[in-house]
């Protein structure tokens, strides 16, 4: 029951000969290293660590597991640490994965928080923070553009995105009711598009 | 134990289950709860914490940990982290067993595709709200604009942009 999905070593799809099965300790340390060294989003580095360096999963297994983690709520890499740990060692593995991943960054971020609280009344520090926050906002704007621009060719989807934007950014509607209304609309549109595609084939 | 910790647990437990499409979709709700509903900090401070978390390594949701710590110390950090990372992790574990069965079903693809425009609208709202709260001056708007264009058009590492923005801010120019 613990391993509803068989570990990759047993999956044996021929090309997986070089894969390694991590211990609980390996999982903790692997994700600890990942947490400490991944700046600006952990996903690219997660792939390199898990597939290329430690060889816990083959490339296709990684893509498959990532698909699940992207489908579910929560951060992709955080879900990945849980799913990977669970798959190899059940609950203990899942706990080792996620604790490893967030332990380092939690300590670093709180260290930064302490420095911020001690120094925030210093005018130099305040100026520095205005610049840092402005740059961080710029990164977020670029990420939004990358997600929004592909919707140009899908007018109905663009309308759903625009409604979500107006509800949250302009009307400041709470997230739960906004999602309860817009998610079914988005899914209905996707279902209609899928039916059309099926019909024209 | 106390009302603040209970409120933190309730807010972040809900956000944990609503974070389809990753952490940036829930930033506006987090800001609304923390700034407008509970008045734990002004919007500018929320943006500063977000920026700090962006400058730190790790998954991009470390602002959650920082908000919990800032509002209620170590207990706040612990409660917030468990509330934010616990529920979504339990969902992941539960779904792991079923994934093999439902990953190739048509409804899975449709549901995932249907969530894309919702995610897009939420992330766009995040970007606008955070930029508005982060940029008190024209020079800050300029930093945001230039960083956005560079991050969008080039493969430059985000840390360089954060570093450059901080240095320009440090000069105090335009503030």
Interface residues (C-beta under 8 A of the other chain):
Chain A: X4 X5 X35 X36 X37 X38 X39 X40 X41 X42 X64 X67 X68 X69 X70 X71 X72 X73 X74 X75 X76 X77 X78 X79 X82 X83 X86 X87 X91 X94 X98 X101 X102 X104 X105 X106 X108 X109 X110 X112 X113 X116 X117 X120 X123 X124 X127 X128 X129 X130 X131 X132 X133 X134 X135 X136 X137 X138 X139 X140 X141 X142 X143 X144 X145 X146 X147 X148 X151 X154 X157 X158 X160 X161 X162 X163 X164 X165 X167 X168 X169 X172 X174 X175 X176 X179 X182 X183 X186 X187 X188 X189 X190 X191 X193 X194
Chain B: X14 X15 X16 X17 X18 X19 X20 X22 X23 X24 X26 X28 X29 X32 X36 X44 X47 X48 X49 X50 X51 X52 X53 X54 X55 X56 X57 X58 X59 X60 X61 X62 X63 X65 X66 X69 X70 X77 X81 X85 X88 X89 X91 X92 X93 X95 X96 X97 X99 X100 X103 X106 X108 X109 X110 X111 X112 X113 X114 X115 X116 X117 X118 X119 X120 X121 X122 X123 X124 X125 X126 X127 X128 X129 X130 X131 X134 X135 X136 X137 X140 X141 X143 X144 X145 X146 X147 X148 X149 X150 X151 X152 X157 X158 X159 X161 X162 X164 X165 X166 X167 X168 X169 X170 X171 X172 X175
